[in-house]
Amino acid sequence: MITLSKSLERSNFLGCSPQNQKNDGQTMRTTSTKEQYNTLNKRVKKSAREDKRKYYETMANEAEQAAGKGDLATLYQTTRHLSGKRSTQIKPIKDDNGKSITKEVEQRKHWVEHFKRLLNRPPPTTRPAIPTTEAELPVNTDPPTKSEVLNAIKMLKTGKTPGPDGIPAEALKIDPETTADLMTPLLEKVWKEGKVPEDWKNSYLFKLPKKGDLSQCKNWRGIMLLSIPSKILSRIILERIKQALDEKLRPEQAGFRRNKSCIDQIATLRIIIEQSLEWQSPLYLNFIDFEKAFDSVDREVIWKLLRYYGVPLTIIHLIQQLYDNAACQVIHNGKLTEAFEVRTGVRQGCLLSPMIFLIAIDWIMRQTTATNEGTGIKWTDTKDLEDLDFADDICLISHKLEDMQMKSNKLAEEASKIGLHVNIDKTEVMKIPCQHQQQQQTTISINGKNLKETTSFTYLGSIVSTTGGTDEDIKARIGKARQAFITLKSVWRSTAISIKNKIRIFNSNVKSVLLYGSETWRVIKSISNKLQTFINNCLRSILKIRWPEKISNRDLWERTNQEPIVKQIGRKKWRWIGHTLRKPSSDITRQALEWNPKGRRRVGRPRVTWRRSCEEEMKACGQTWSRVKKLSENRSQWRCAAEALCSSRN
């Protein structure tokens, strides 16, 4: 459903029973006594309150699950639902000359022109010379079996708006066995003939606002609404190729990959900065940003890369079928624009797109580092670390300024060959100061344009800085959590929601925002006090405890089932450390836990680093790194050890 009426939105927590009772009551009001009407009216209100409680309990469950998985997109969406906020579309938009467009017909026409330009980028001037594949991946190319189809149906996500065919996931999942019986012959035919239904190629484009002036089309993001049945085919293909392709990707890439996360990359980068500062080792970082990366990849290059990485031709042809002659219609004010063809980029919303995009980024980085070996930082005895990647969020790493310049130029050159272009305005360079290094201008340029030098940068949602600390990031997290708390003020004030559910919503929608990336924090006493003060103030507000009423922190925590914030951060940190220590010894994040650059420490007291704070907690429990590594191998033993370690600071 594209739009939702206000009356339906207001009553989405109501079941059928209260509404029917209300209708009965309106009839009875004219035919029966006032006492009978009042009795029925009370019953309606009681039933409505019960439905409202159930609704908020369901939303709390969804938020808790999203927070547990680290699914921030779903978490923020749930927060908006709970707050009652709805995105209000600004009607007037401006054309390319800054002139306002007020007529709806002209607005639709301008949106088509905007997205047609965005989704149909000019081809690269020079495409890369991609060799033929050396060996095909061991991938099954037979037509899908019923068990594969059934598994793909069960994996469909519900609650998603359907594409042009209007078939929702719920309709397919209500009886998976019957759906599989119907879909299997169709998919077998698609597989053998190499042709997909036209509905599977078409999509609706739904606009979502970004930051900035919303009268500018560039400040809106387009989300593709694809055919849900087509995702069954995409899921089957993905399940067949993902493991074999994943083994071919560089270990520096953590985006969309199993057992890798944003926290891994954030922690690795923080450790690199802190240890470089401690050992006075020069360090240069270049945070690369591409312009409209997902929408710009050249498709001719994509098909060649898939073949080069060993994907069988049968599967490549099926993927091509989903892209060839694909058309899109923009949804504007609840109406559809004329259709236009989409010829560049990967399809947003398609299950295959992340893996296809990773292959493109992997190719760029392999070409960038192949001719610039030794331009990174010394990582192990046999390997240098050139970069850290999370999809297209790339951080280039070098010891020397000239190495960083060469690597940046090469990356921009190779990226342009597949249709990607570096966004000069958003790409920033960071220099980690070194006491023994002569002062010099940190000037890195791409295509003749100098990049901005910065002392702090928001990397994957966390702020990293040249000082190596986390105070700036923690301050920003408190600000974001405070905004999330204010957004949900209608929830905290509601008398229809129990305190228990309010606390669950607070934990999932506010505290999870506050503690994002806390596994990598170095928390000193003053910082922990700020965090605890913020949480205590929120809890008092939820319980409606105001001056001059007083309550001790311990009583407050008991009433709300909370524990000291330092202990929660410690538990998250040691849980992550245990998970990291169980990874293979070749894993970059695991290696980072014990990595040191070549250099010499400053004279005097050592810096307080994240790693040193971990060592202090281990020492307080009578543990060492070697002992901790041994304990982490056994999950049950590690749970007990981690609990002791996270309690060592209390």
Number of C-alpha atoms within 10 A of each C-alpha: 10 10 8 9 7 9 8 10 12 10 13 12 17 19 16 9 12 20 15 11 17 17 11 14 20 13 12 15 15 10 10 11 10 12 10 12 20 13 11 19 18 11 15 20 14 13 18 21 18 17 21 19 18 17 18 20 19 14 19 24 16 17 27 21 15 20 23 12 10 16 13 17 11 15 23 18 12 20 23 16 14 20 18 14 11 9 8 7 13 11 15 15 22 16 16 11 6 10 10 15 17 12 11 15 11 13 21 20 13 19 20 21 12 15 20 17 12 18 22 17 19 13 18 17 10 12 16 18 9 12 10 12 16 10 12 13 16 13 18 13 14 11 16 20 14 18 12 19 24 21 15 21 27 18 14 19 12 14 9 14 16 20 22 18 15 13 14 20 22 16 11 20 19 11 12 18 17 12 16 25 13 13 20 19 15 14 23 16 15 18 20 12 10 16 15 20 12 13 18 22 20 25 24 22 21 18 18 12 17 11 7 10 13 17 18 15 18 15 15 17 14 18 16 20 22 27 25 26 21 19 21 24 26 19 20 21 23 17 14 16 20 14 13 16 21 17 9 13 18 16 16 19 24 21 18 15 17 9 10 17 15 19 20 22 23 22 21 20 23 23 23 22 24 23 25 24 26 21 16 21 23 23 23 22 22 25 20 21 19 19 15 16 19 19 20 25 29 25 19 13 19 20 17 19 21 19 22 19 20 21 23 20 14 14 22 16 15 20 18 17 19 22 21 13 15 19 19 26 23 25 19 19 14 12 12 15 20 12 16 19 16 24 22 21 24 23 24 17 14 18 18 22 17 18 19 19 18 23 23 21 27 21 20 22 24 15 17 22 18 9 12 16 14 16 23 23 22 18 18 14 6 6 12 16 19 24 20 21 22 22 20 18 17 22 22 23 25 25 21 14 20 13 17 25 17 17 25 20 17 19 21 20 20 22 25 21 20 25 24 26 20 21 17 18 12 13 19 22 24 21 22 20 18 16 11 10 10 8 9 7 9 15 14 21 17 19 11 8 11 16 19 17 17 13 13 18 17 11 18 14 14 22 21 23 23 18 15 23 21 21 19 14 22 25 15 14 24 20 15 15 22 18 13 21 22 15 18 22 14 13 22 25 14 12 10 14 19 15 16 13 20 23 20 21 27 26 18 23 26 28 21 22 25 23 19 21 24 22 22 25 22 21 21 12 8 9 16 17 14 14 20 16 14 16 22 18 13 18 22 16 14 19 17 12 14 11 6 6 7 10 11 8 16 11 11 18 14 11 13 17 11 17 14 17 18 20 17 16 22 25 20 17 21 22 18 16 22 21 16 23 20 16 15 11 11 10 15 21 26 19 18 19 17 11 17 19 18 15 14 13 16 13 6 6 7 10 13 14 21 21 15 13 15 20 15 16 19 21 14 15 16 10 15 16 14 8 11 17 16 14 19 22 15 12 13 10 12 20 17 11 20 24 15 18 24 23 18 16 13 7
